[in-house]
Amino acid sequence: MKFLGVTVLLAVSSSVMAFVPSSPSPFGVGVCLSAKHVQKKAAKRMHHRRPKKSRPSDINRKPTDYPTFEKPPEYTISDAAPVLASKPAAAPVAEE
């Protein structure tokens, strides 16, 4: 029985020691300082990795010349009397 108690005590103490810090940290809290370089975040990384223009035809490209388009007026103001729209007449039902 004594041997079983000692074995259990050793097993519990070894599993508890896994959660205890090995040495006190100078920062007061156990902080992991293993990061060596700051990583770029999403937008900065995508800007850094975007395809670059390397051909002279791409670098010196002229802006696109789109045709001009004049938008028609949505409403026109007239002095004529308003004309009310009437409902279309229902087609007569043919009886056979």
Phi and psi restraints in degrees (range 20) as a CNS / XPLOR table:
assign (resid 1 and name C) (resid 2 and name N)
       (resid 2 and name CA) (resid 2 and name C) 1.0 -65.1 20.0 2
assign (resid 2 and name N) (resid 2 and name CA)
       (resid 2 and name C) (resid 3 and name N) 1.0 -39.1 20.0 2
assign (resid 2 and name C) (resid 3 and name N)
       (resid 3 and name CA) (resid 3 and name C) 1.0 -63.7 20.0 2
assign (resid 3 and name N) (resid 3 and name CA)
       (resid 3 and name C) (resid 4 and name N) 1.0 -38.4 20.0 2
assign (resid 3 and name C) (resid 4 and name N)
       (resid 4 and name CA) (resid 4 and name C) 1.0 -67.0 20.0 2
assign (resid 4 and name N) (resid 4 and name CA)
       (resid 4 and name C) (resid 5 and name N) 1.0 -40.6 20.0 2
assign (resid 4 and name C) (resid 5 and name N)
       (resid 5 and name CA) (resid 5 and name C) 1.0 -64.3 20.0 2
assign (resid 5 and name N) (resid 5 and name CA)
       (resid 5 and name C) (resid 6 and name N) 1.0 -41.6 20.0 2
assign (resid 5 and name C) (resid 6 and name N)
       (resid 6 and name CA) (resid 6 and name C) 1.0 -66.0 20.0 2
assign (resid 6 and name N) (resid 6 and name CA)
       (resid 6 and name C) (resid 7 and name N) 1.0 -39.9 20.0 2
assign (resid 6 and name C) (resid 7 and name N)
       (resid 7 and name CA) (resid 7 and name C) 1.0 -64.5 20.0 2
assign (resid 7 and name N) (resid 7 and name CA)
       (resid 7 and name C) (resid 8 and name N) 1.0 -43.4 20.0 2
assign (resid 7 and name C) (resid 8 and name N)
       (resid 8 and name CA) (resid 8 and name C) 1.0 -65.8 20.0 2
assign (resid 8 and name N) (resid 8 and name CA)
       (resid 8 and name C) (resid 9 and name N) 1.0 -41.6 20.0 2
assign (resid 8 and name C) (resid 9 and name N)
       (resid 9 and name CA) (resid 9 and name C) 1.0 -61.5 20.0 2
assign (resid 9 and name N) (resid 9 and name CA)
       (resid 9 and name C) (resid 10 and name N) 1.0 -42.7 20.0 2
assign (resid 9 and name C) (resid 10 and name N)
       (resid 10 and name CA) (resid 10 and name C) 1.0 -65.7 20.0 2
assign (resid 10 and name N) (resid 10 and name CA)
       (resid 10 and name C) (resid 11 and name N) 1.0 -40.0 20.0 2
assign (resid 10 and name C) (resid 11 and name N)
       (resid 11 and name CA) (resid 11 and name C) 1.0 -66.1 20.0 2
assign (resid 11 and name N) (resid 11 and name CA)
       (resid 11 and name C) (resid 12 and name N) 1.0 -42.1 20.0 2
assign (resid 11 and name C) (resid 12 and name N)
       (resid 12 and name CA) (resid 12 and name C) 1.0 -68.9 20.0 2
assign (resid 12 and name N) (resid 12 and name CA)
       (resid 12 and name C) (resid 13 and name N) 1.0 -42.2 20.0 2
assign (resid 12 and name C) (resid 13 and name N)
       (resid 13 and name CA) (resid 13 and name C) 1.0 -67.1 20.0 2
assign (resid 13 and name N) (resid 13 and name CA)
       (resid 13 and name C) (resid 14 and name N) 1.0 -34.9 20.0 2
assign (resid 13 and name C) (resid 14 and name N)
       (resid 14 and name CA) (resid 14 and name C) 1.0 -71.3 20.0 2
assign (resid 14 and name N) (resid 14 and name CA)
       (resid 14 and name C) (resid 15 and name N) 1.0 -34.1 20.0 2
assign (resid 14 and name C) (resid 15 and name N)
       (resid 15 and name CA) (resid 15 and name C) 1.0 -75.4 20.0 2
assign (resid 15 and name N) (resid 15 and name CA)
       (resid 15 and name C) (resid 16 and name N) 1.0 -30.5 20.0 2
assign (resid 15 and name C) (resid 16 and name N)
       (resid 16 and name CA) (resid 16 and name C) 1.0 -72.2 20.0 2
assign (resid 16 and name N) (resid 16 and name CA)
       (resid 16 and name C) (resid 17 and name N) 1.0 -34.5 20.0 2
assign (resid 16 and name C) (resid 17 and name N)
       (resid 17 and name CA) (resid 17 and name C) 1.0 -66.6 20.0 2
assign (resid 17 and name N) (resid 17 and name CA)
       (resid 17 and name C) (resid 18 and name N) 1.0 -17.5 20.0 2
assign (resid 17 and name C) (resid 18 and name N)
       (resid 18 and name CA) (resid 18 and name C) 1.0 -69.2 20.0 2
assign (resid 18 and name N) (resid 18 and name CA)
       (resid 18 and name C) (resid 19 and name N) 1.0 -23.5 20.0 2
assign (resid 18 and name C) (resid 19 and name N)
       (resid 19 and name CA) (resid 19 and name C) 1.0 -99.2 20.0 2
assign (resid 19 and name N) (resid 19 and name CA)
       (resid 19 and name C) (resid 20 and name N) 1.0 -0.2 20.0 2
assign (resid 19 and name C) (resid 20 and name N)
       (resid 20 and name CA) (resid 20 and name C) 1.0 -96.5 20.0 2
assign (resid 20 and name N) (resid 20 and name CA)
       (resid 20 and name C) (resid 21 and name N) 1.0 131.6 20.0 2
assign (resid 20 and name C) (resid 21 and name N)
       (resid 21 and name CA) (resid 21 and name C) 1.0 -64.2 20.0 2
assign (resid 21 and name N) (resid 21 and name CA)
       (resid 21 and name C) (resid 22 and name N) 1.0 145.3 20.0 2
assign (resid 21 and name C) (resid 22 and name N)
       (resid 22 and name CA) (resid 22 and name C) 1.0 -72.6 20.0 2
assign (resid 22 and name N) (resid 22 and name CA)
       (resid 22 and name C) (resid 23 and name N) 1.0 -37.9 20.0 2
assign (resid 22 and name C) (resid 23 and name N)
       (resid 23 and name CA) (resid 23 and name C) 1.0 -143.3 20.0 2
assign (resid 23 and name N) (resid 23 and name CA)
       (resid 23 and name C) (resid 24 and name N) 1.0 153.9 20.0 2
assign (resid 23 and name C) (resid 24 and name N)
       (resid 24 and name CA) (resid 24 and name C) 1.0 -67.5 20.0 2
assign (resid 24 and name N) (resid 24 and name CA)
       (resid 24 and name C) (resid 25 and name N) 1.0 138.3 20.0 2
assign (resid 24 and name C) (resid 25 and name N)
       (resid 25 and name CA) (resid 25 and name C) 1.0 -84.1 20.0 2
assign (resid 25 and name N) (resid 25 and name CA)
       (resid 25 and name C) (resid 26 and name N) 1.0 143.4 20.0 2
assign (resid 25 and name C) (resid 26 and name N)
       (resid 26 and name CA) (resid 26 and name C) 1.0 -69.6 20.0 2
assign (resid 26 and name N) (resid 26 and name CA)
       (resid 26 and name C) (resid 27 and name N) 1.0 -16.6 20.0 2
assign (resid 26 and name C) (resid 27 and name N)
       (resid 27 and name CA) (resid 27 and name C) 1.0 -88.9 20.0 2
assign (resid 27 and name N) (resid 27 and name CA)
       (resid 27 and name C) (resid 28 and name N) 1.0 -3.7 20.0 2
assign (resid 27 and name C) (resid 28 and name N)
       (resid 28 and name CA) (resid 28 and name C) 1.0 90.2 20.0 2
assign (resid 28 and name N) (resid 28 and name CA)
       (resid 28 and name C) (resid 29 and name N) 1.0 -27.6 20.0 2
assign (resid 28 and name C) (resid 29 and name N)
       (resid 29 and name CA) (resid 29 and name C) 1.0 -124.0 20.0 2
assign (resid 29 and name N) (resid 29 and name CA)
       (resid 29 and name C) (resid 30 and name N) 1.0 147.3 20.0 2
assign (resid 29 and name C) (resid 30 and name N)
       (resid 30 and name CA) (resid 30 and name C) 1.0 -69.3 20.0 2
assign (resid 30 and name N) (resid 30 and name CA)
       (resid 30 and name C) (resid 31 and name N) 1.0 99.8 20.0 2
assign (resid 30 and name C) (resid 31 and name N)
       (resid 31 and name CA) (resid 31 and name C) 1.0 -111.4 20.0 2
assign (resid 31 and name N) (resid 31 and name CA)
       (resid 31 and name C) (resid 32 and name N) 1.0 134.0 20.0 2
assign (resid 31 and name C) (resid 32 and name N)
       (resid 32 and name CA) (resid 32 and name C) 1.0 -83.6 20.0 2
assign (resid 32 and name N) (resid 32 and name CA)
       (resid 32 and name C) (resid 33 and name N) 1.0 116.3 20.0 2
assign (resid 32 and name C) (resid 33 and name N)
       (resid 33 and name CA) (resid 33 and name C) 1.0 -112.1 20.0 2
assign (resid 33 and name N) (resid 33 and name CA)
       (resid 33 and name C) (resid 34 and name N) 1.0 38.1 20.0 2
assign (resid 33 and name C) (resid 34 and name N)
       (resid 34 and name CA) (resid 34 and name C) 1.0 -89.3 20.0 2
assign (resid 34 and name N) (resid 34 and name CA)
       (resid 34 and name C) (resid 35 and name N) 1.0 -4.0 20.0 2
assign (resid 34 and name C) (resid 35 and name N)
       (resid 35 and name CA) (resid 35 and name C) 1.0 -75.9 20.0 2
assign (resid 35 and name N) (resid 35 and name CA)
       (resid 35 and name C) (resid 36 and name N) 1.0 125.1 20.0 2
assign (resid 35 and name C) (resid 36 and name N)
       (resid 36 and name CA) (resid 36 and name C) 1.0 -96.1 20.0 2
assign (resid 36 and name N) (resid 36 and name CA)
       (resid 36 and name C) (resid 37 and name N) 1.0 -38.5 20.0 2
assign (resid 36 and name C) (resid 37 and name N)
       (resid 37 and name CA) (resid 37 and name C) 1.0 -127.9 20.0 2
assign (resid 37 and name N) (resid 37 and name CA)
       (resid 37 and name C) (resid 38 and name N) 1.0 142.9 20.0 2
assign (resid 37 and name C) (resid 38 and name N)
       (resid 38 and name CA) (resid 38 and name C) 1.0 -74.8 20.0 2
assign (resid 38 and name N) (resid 38 and name CA)
       (resid 38 and name C) (resid 39 and name N) 1.0 134.5 20.0 2
assign (resid 38 and name C) (resid 39 and name N)
       (resid 39 and name CA) (resid 39 and name C) 1.0 -91.1 20.0 2
assign (resid 39 and name N) (resid 39 and name CA)
       (resid 39 and name C) (resid 40 and name N) 1.0 147.1 20.0 2
assign (resid 39 and name C) (resid 40 and name N)
       (resid 40 and name CA) (resid 40 and name C) 1.0 -73.5 20.0 2
assign (resid 40 and name N) (resid 40 and name CA)
       (resid 40 and name C) (resid 41 and name N) 1.0 142.0 20.0 2
assign (resid 40 and name C) (resid 41 and name N)
       (resid 41 and name CA) (resid 41 and name C) 1.0 -84.0 20.0 2
assign (resid 41 and name N) (resid 41 and name CA)
       (resid 41 and name C) (resid 42 and name N) 1.0 -177.1 20.0 2
assign (resid 41 and name C) (resid 42 and name N)
       (resid 42 and name CA) (resid 42 and name C) 1.0 -58.5 20.0 2
assign (resid 42 and name N) (resid 42 and name CA)
       (resid 42 and name C) (resid 43 and name N) 1.0 -56.1 20.0 2
assign (resid 42 and name C) (resid 43 and name N)
       (resid 43 and name CA) (resid 43 and name C) 1.0 -67.8 20.0 2
assign (resid 43 and name N) (resid 43 and name CA)
       (resid 43 and name C) (resid 44 and name N) 1.0 -40.6 20.0 2
assign (resid 43 and name C) (resid 44 and name N)
       (resid 44 and name CA) (resid 44 and name C) 1.0 -68.0 20.0 2
assign (resid 44 and name N) (resid 44 and name CA)
       (resid 44 and name C) (resid 45 and name N) 1.0 -37.3 20.0 2
assign (resid 44 and name C) (resid 45 and name N)
       (resid 45 and name CA) (resid 45 and name C) 1.0 -69.2 20.0 2
assign (resid 45 and name N) (resid 45 and name CA)
       (resid 45 and name C) (resid 46 and name N) 1.0 -41.7 20.0 2
assign (resid 45 and name C) (resid 46 and name N)
       (resid 46 and name CA) (resid 46 and name C) 1.0 -65.2 20.0 2
assign (resid 46 and name N) (resid 46 and name CA)
       (resid 46 and name C) (resid 47 and name N) 1.0 -37.2 20.0 2
assign (resid 46 and name C) (resid 47 and name N)
       (resid 47 and name CA) (resid 47 and name C) 1.0 -65.6 20.0 2
assign (resid 47 and name N) (resid 47 and name CA)
       (resid 47 and name C) (resid 48 and name N) 1.0 -37.7 20.0 2
assign (resid 47 and name C) (resid 48 and name N)
       (resid 48 and name CA) (resid 48 and name C) 1.0 -70.3 20.0 2
assign (resid 48 and name N) (resid 48 and name CA)
       (resid 48 and name C) (resid 49 and name N) 1.0 -36.1 20.0 2
assign (resid 48 and name C) (resid 49 and name N)
       (resid 49 and name CA) (resid 49 and name C) 1.0 -96.1 20.0 2
assign (resid 49 and name N) (resid 49 and name CA)
       (resid 49 and name C) (resid 50 and name N) 1.0 5.3 20.0 2
assign (resid 49 and name C) (resid 50 and name N)
       (resid 50 and name CA) (resid 50 and name C) 1.0 -68.2 20.0 2
assign (resid 50 and name N) (resid 50 and name CA)
       (resid 50 and name C) (resid 51 and name N) 1.0 155.2 20.0 2
assign (resid 50 and name C) (resid 51 and name N)
       (resid 51 and name CA) (resid 51 and name C) 1.0 -67.7 20.0 2
assign (resid 51 and name N) (resid 51 and name CA)
       (resid 51 and name C) (resid 52 and name N) 1.0 135.1 20.0 2
assign (resid 51 and name C) (resid 52 and name N)
       (resid 52 and name CA) (resid 52 and name C) 1.0 -96.3 20.0 2
assign (resid 52 and name N) (resid 52 and name CA)
       (resid 52 and name C) (resid 53 and name N) 1.0 151.0 20.0 2
assign (resid 52 and name C) (resid 53 and name N)
       (resid 53 and name CA) (resid 53 and name C) 1.0 -80.6 20.0 2
assign (resid 53 and name N) (resid 53 and name CA)
       (resid 53 and name C) (resid 54 and name N) 1.0 117.7 20.0 2
assign (resid 53 and name C) (resid 54 and name N)
       (resid 54 and name CA) (resid 54 and name C) 1.0 -114.5 20.0 2
assign (resid 54 and name N) (resid 54 and name CA)
       (resid 54 and name C) (resid 55 and name N) 1.0 -24.9 20.0 2
assign (resid 54 and name C) (resid 55 and name N)
       (resid 55 and name CA) (resid 55 and name C) 1.0 -82.9 20.0 2
assign (resid 55 and name N) (resid 55 and name CA)
       (resid 55 and name C) (resid 56 and name N) 1.0 142.6 20.0 2
assign (resid 55 and name C) (resid 56 and name N)
       (resid 56 and name CA) (resid 56 and name C) 1.0 -60.9 20.0 2
assign (resid 56 and name N) (resid 56 and name CA)
       (resid 56 and name C) (resid 57 and name N) 1.0 -32.0 20.0 2
assign (resid 56 and name C) (resid 57 and name N)
       (resid 57 and name CA) (resid 57 and name C) 1.0 -67.3 20.0 2
assign (resid 57 and name N) (resid 57 and name CA)
       (resid 57 and name C) (resid 58 and name N) 1.0 -28.3 20.0 2
assign (resid 57 and name C) (resid 58 and name N)
       (resid 58 and name CA) (resid 58 and name C) 1.0 -80.9 20.0 2
assign (resid 58 and name N) (resid 58 and name CA)
       (resid 58 and name C) (resid 59 and name N) 1.0 -38.9 20.0 2
assign (resid 58 and name C) (resid 59 and name N)
       (resid 59 and name CA) (resid 59 and name C) 1.0 -68.9 20.0 2
assign (resid 59 and name N) (resid 59 and name CA)
       (resid 59 and name C) (resid 60 and name N) 1.0 -41.1 20.0 2
assign (resid 59 and name C) (resid 60 and name N)
       (resid 60 and name CA) (resid 60 and name C) 1.0 -99.7 20.0 2
assign (resid 60 and name N) (resid 60 and name CA)
       (resid 60 and name C) (resid 61 and name N) 1.0 29.7 20.0 2
assign (resid 60 and name C) (resid 61 and name N)
       (resid 61 and name CA) (resid 61 and name C) 1.0 -72.3 20.0 2
assign (resid 61 and name N) (resid 61 and name CA)
       (resid 61 and name C) (resid 62 and name N) 1.0 137.2 20.0 2
assign (resid 61 and name C) (resid 62 and name N)
       (resid 62 and name CA) (resid 62 and name C) 1.0 -80.5 20.0 2
assign (resid 62 and name N) (resid 62 and name CA)
       (resid 62 and name C) (resid 63 and name N) 1.0 153.7 20.0 2
assign (resid 62 and name C) (resid 63 and name N)
       (resid 63 and name CA) (resid 63 and name C) 1.0 -66.6 20.0 2
assign (resid 63 and name N) (resid 63 and name CA)
       (resid 63 and name C) (resid 64 and name N) 1.0 152.0 20.0 2
assign (resid 63 and name C) (resid 64 and name N)
       (resid 64 and name CA) (resid 64 and name C) 1.0 -68.6 20.0 2
assign (resid 64 and name N) (resid 64 and name CA)
       (resid 64 and name C) (resid 65 and name N) 1.0 135.9 20.0 2
assign (resid 64 and name C) (resid 65 and name N)
       (resid 65 and name CA) (resid 65 and name C) 1.0 -98.6 20.0 2
assign (resid 65 and name N) (resid 65 and name CA)
       (resid 65 and name C) (resid 66 and name N) 1.0 98.2 20.0 2
assign (resid 65 and name C) (resid 66 and name N)
       (resid 66 and name CA) (resid 66 and name C) 1.0 -86.3 20.0 2
assign (resid 66 and name N) (resid 66 and name CA)
       (resid 66 and name C) (resid 67 and name N) 1.0 147.1 20.0 2
assign (resid 66 and name C) (resid 67 and name N)
       (resid 67 and name CA) (resid 67 and name C) 1.0 -69.2 20.0 2
assign (resid 67 and name N) (resid 67 and name CA)
       (resid 67 and name C) (resid 68 and name N) 1.0 149.8 20.0 2
assign (resid 67 and name C) (resid 68 and name N)
       (resid 68 and name CA) (resid 68 and name C) 1.0 -77.0 20.0 2
assign (resid 68 and name N) (resid 68 and name CA)
       (resid 68 and name C) (resid 69 and name N) 1.0 146.3 20.0 2
assign (resid 68 and name C) (resid 69 and name N)
       (resid 69 and name CA) (resid 69 and name C) 1.0 -139.2 20.0 2
assign (resid 69 and name N) (resid 69 and name CA)
       (resid 69 and name C) (resid 70 and name N) 1.0 122.4 20.0 2
assign (resid 69 and name C) (resid 70 and name N)
       (resid 70 and name CA) (resid 70 and name C) 1.0 -98.6 20.0 2
assign (resid 70 and name N) (resid 70 and name CA)
       (resid 70 and name C) (resid 71 and name N) 1.0 125.3 20.0 2
assign (resid 70 and name C) (resid 71 and name N)
       (resid 71 and name CA) (resid 71 and name C) 1.0 -74.8 20.0 2
assign (resid 71 and name N) (resid 71 and name CA)
       (resid 71 and name C) (resid 72 and name N) 1.0 130.0 20.0 2
assign (resid 71 and name C) (resid 72 and name N)
       (resid 72 and name CA) (resid 72 and name C) 1.0 -70.2 20.0 2
assign (resid 72 and name N) (resid 72 and name CA)
       (resid 72 and name C) (resid 73 and name N) 1.0 153.0 20.0 2
assign (resid 72 and name C) (resid 73 and name N)
       (resid 73 and name CA) (resid 73 and name C) 1.0 -67.7 20.0 2
assign (resid 73 and name N) (resid 73 and name CA)
       (resid 73 and name C) (resid 74 and name N) 1.0 141.6 20.0 2
assign (resid 73 and name C) (resid 74 and name N)
       (resid 74 and name CA) (resid 74 and name C) 1.0 -78.5 20.0 2
assign (resid 74 and name N) (resid 74 and name CA)
       (resid 74 and name C) (resid 75 and name N) 1.0 -37.3 20.0 2
assign (resid 74 and name C) (resid 75 and name N)
       (resid 75 and name CA) (resid 75 and name C) 1.0 -128.8 20.0 2
assign (resid 75 and name N) (resid 75 and name CA)
       (resid 75 and name C) (resid 76 and name N) 1.0 140.5 20.0 2
assign (resid 75 and name C) (resid 76 and name N)
       (resid 76 and name CA) (resid 76 and name C) 1.0 -117.5 20.0 2
assign (resid 76 and name N) (resid 76 and name CA)
       (resid 76 and name C) (resid 77 and name N) 1.0 139.2 20.0 2
assign (resid 76 and name C) (resid 77 and name N)
       (resid 77 and name CA) (resid 77 and name C) 1.0 -99.7 20.0 2
assign (resid 77 and name N) (resid 77 and name CA)
       (resid 77 and name C) (resid 78 and name N) 1.0 125.7 20.0 2
assign (resid 77 and name C) (resid 78 and name N)
       (resid 78 and name CA) (resid 78 and name C) 1.0 -129.8 20.0 2
assign (resid 78 and name N) (resid 78 and name CA)
       (resid 78 and name C) (resid 79 and name N) 1.0 159.0 20.0 2
assign (resid 78 and name C) (resid 79 and name N)
       (resid 79 and name CA) (resid 79 and name C) 1.0 -91.5 20.0 2
assign (resid 79 and name N) (resid 79 and name CA)
       (resid 79 and name C) (resid 80 and name N) 1.0 -3.8 20.0 2
assign (resid 79 and name C) (resid 80 and name N)
       (resid 80 and name CA) (resid 80 and name C) 1.0 -71.6 20.0 2
assign (resid 80 and name N) (resid 80 and name CA)
       (resid 80 and name C) (resid 81 and name N) 1.0 156.8 20.0 2
assign (resid 80 and name C) (resid 81 and name N)
       (resid 81 and name CA) (resid 81 and name C) 1.0 -67.0 20.0 2
assign (resid 81 and name N) (resid 81 and name CA)
       (resid 81 and name C) (resid 82 and name N) 1.0 145.7 20.0 2
assign (resid 81 and name C) (resid 82 and name N)
       (resid 82 and name CA) (resid 82 and name C) 1.0 -68.4 20.0 2
assign (resid 82 and name N) (resid 82 and name CA)
       (resid 82 and name C) (resid 83 and name N) 1.0 143.7 20.0 2
assign (resid 82 and name C) (resid 83 and name N)
       (resid 83 and name CA) (resid 83 and name C) 1.0 -110.0 20.0 2
assign (resid 83 and name N) (resid 83 and name CA)
       (resid 83 and name C) (resid 84 and name N) 1.0 119.6 20.0 2
assign (resid 83 and name C) (resid 84 and name N)
       (resid 84 and name CA) (resid 84 and name C) 1.0 -82.8 20.0 2
assign (resid 84 and name N) (resid 84 and name CA)
       (resid 84 and name C) (resid 85 and name N) 1.0 137.4 20.0 2
assign (resid 84 and name C) (resid 85 and name N)
       (resid 85 and name CA) (resid 85 and name C) 1.0 -80.7 20.0 2
assign (resid 85 and name N) (resid 85 and name CA)
       (resid 85 and name C) (resid 86 and name N) 1.0 138.0 20.0 2
assign (resid 85 and name C) (resid 86 and name N)
       (resid 86 and name CA) (resid 86 and name C) 1.0 -105.7 20.0 2
assign (resid 86 and name N) (resid 86 and name CA)
       (resid 86 and name C) (resid 87 and name N) 1.0 157.5 20.0 2
assign (resid 86 and name C) (resid 87 and name N)
       (resid 87 and name CA) (resid 87 and name C) 1.0 -71.0 20.0 2
assign (resid 87 and name N) (resid 87 and name CA)
       (resid 87 and name C) (resid 88 and name N) 1.0 143.2 20.0 2
assign (resid 87 and name C) (resid 88 and name N)
       (resid 88 and name CA) (resid 88 and name C) 1.0 -69.1 20.0 2
assign (resid 88 and name N) (resid 88 and name CA)
       (resid 88 and name C) (resid 89 and name N) 1.0 144.2 20.0 2
assign (resid 88 and name C) (resid 89 and name N)
       (resid 89 and name CA) (resid 89 and name C) 1.0 -69.5 20.0 2
assign (resid 89 and name N) (resid 89 and name CA)
       (resid 89 and name C) (resid 90 and name N) 1.0 140.8 20.0 2
assign (resid 89 and name C) (resid 90 and name N)
       (resid 90 and name CA) (resid 90 and name C) 1.0 -74.2 20.0 2
assign (resid 90 and name N) (resid 90 and name CA)
       (resid 90 and name C) (resid 91 and name N) 1.0 138.7 20.0 2
assign (resid 90 and name C) (resid 91 and name N)
       (resid 91 and name CA) (resid 91 and name C) 1.0 -70.7 20.0 2
assign (resid 91 and name N) (resid 91 and name CA)
       (resid 91 and name C) (resid 92 and name N) 1.0 135.3 20.0 2
assign (resid 91 and name C) (resid 92 and name N)
       (resid 92 and name CA) (resid 92 and name C) 1.0 -64.5 20.0 2
assign (resid 92 and name N) (resid 92 and name CA)
       (resid 92 and name C) (resid 93 and name N) 1.0 144.0 20.0 2
assign (resid 92 and name C) (resid 93 and name N)
       (resid 93 and name CA) (resid 93 and name C) 1.0 -83.0 20.0 2
assign (resid 93 and name N) (resid 93 and name CA)
       (resid 93 and name C) (resid 94 and name N) 1.0 126.4 20.0 2
assign (resid 93 and name C) (resid 94 and name N)
       (resid 94 and name CA) (resid 94 and name C) 1.0 -81.8 20.0 2
assign (resid 94 and name N) (resid 94 and name CA)
       (resid 94 and name C) (resid 95 and name N) 1.0 129.0 20.0 2
assign (resid 94 and name C) (resid 95 and name N)
       (resid 95 and name CA) (resid 95 and name C) 1.0 -102.2 20.0 2
assign (resid 95 and name N) (resid 95 and name CA)
       (resid 95 and name C) (resid 96 and name N) 1.0 140.5 20.0 2
